[in-house]
C-alpha cells in the first residue's frame, strides 16, 4: 500500500494556503500528480519545509519518520507540493535535499488547481 507524505512551503501553509485545502482536494479527487494512486493509497501527512531557505527539511523528514515509525507508518513516496514547485526560490536545493535523504521516490507537484489569471474573467 502506498503511503504518501506531502512537503509544502511553510510560508504558504501558514499564511495563504487555507488548511492546505487544494492538496487535500487534489488527493481526494486523485487529480494532478495524485492521479497515479488508487483508492487504497493513503495520505500520511502534509509537512512544512521548515522555512526558507529549506535548511530544516532534513531534520523535519527525520522528525516525521520518528513520530510515525512506532505506528508502522513510513512514507513510500514524497510529493513536493505545488506551492514549492511553482513559487519557491529555493526549490532546486530543497528538492535535491529531499531526494538525497528520503530514500523513496520524490515527485514534483501535487494538485493542479492553479488560477489562470487573477483579475480576468
N, C-alpha and C positions, 0 to 999 in steps of 0.2 A: 504494500500500500504506500502510495506517495504521501509524504509529509512535507508541507510547503512552509517556508519561512520567507516573509517579505521584508526587505530592508528599504526603509523610506528615509526621506530627508527630515531630520529633526525639526528644522525651522518650519518647513511646510506643514508637518504633522502638528506642531504646536500652535501655529498661527493661522494658516489659511486653509488647510485641508480638514474640513469638519469631520472628525471621527474616522478619518481615512475612508470615507464612505465610497469613493469611487473605486478604490481597490476592493473593498468588500462587495460592492455591486458587481464588479467585473468577475470576482471569484464566484459569487453565487450564480451568475449567468454563464460562467465559463467563457467570457469574452476576452478579446485581446490575447495576450500571452498565456492566459489561463485556459484557452480553448484546447490545449493539449491534454487536459486531465479529464478523467472520467468521474462519475458520481462517487466513487469510493475514495478519491483523494481527499486529504484533509488539510485545512489551513491551520498551521500550528500557532502562528502569531505574526504580528507586524512589529518590527524592531526599528527604532530610530537609529540613525547612523552615529549619533553621539555629538553632532555639531561639526561645523567647519573647522579645519579642512579634512575631516574624516580620520583624524589621528586615533580616535577611540573605537573605531569599528572592530578591530580585532578583539580587544577586551570585551566589547559588547557581545560579539559572537560567542566568546568563551563563557560569558555570563549566561547567555541564553541556553547554551548547552548544559551548563551546570545546574541551572534551575529546572530544566525539563528532563534531564537524564534519569533521575530517580523514578520517574513515571514511565520510562522507556520511550519517551518522545524525542526522537532525534530527527532533524530535517534530512530529507533525501534530495531536496533541491532548494536553492535560494533564488528568489526573484529580486532584482534590483528594481525598485518601483519607478513608475513613470516620472514622478517628481524629480528623481535624481537623473534619470536618463535624459529628460528634456531640459532641465534647468540648472543642474549643479555644475559650478565652475571647476569642481574638484573630482568630477565623476570618473575620469580616467584613472586617477590614483586610487580612488575609493574602490572601483571595480577590480582593479589589479590586486589590491589587498584582499578583497573578499575571495577572489579566485585562488589566490596563493594559499589561503588558510582554511577555507570552508571544507575542502575535501569532498565536495559534492558538486554537481553541475550548477553553474551560476547562469541565470537567464536574465538578459537585459529587457526590462519592461514588465508591466503589469496590465493595467486597464487601458482601453482605447479611447476613453472619453475626454478628448481634447476639444475645446471650443474652436470653431473655425475662425471666428472673429469675436470681438468684444462688443463693438457698437453697431455693427452692420446687422442686416436682417436676413 
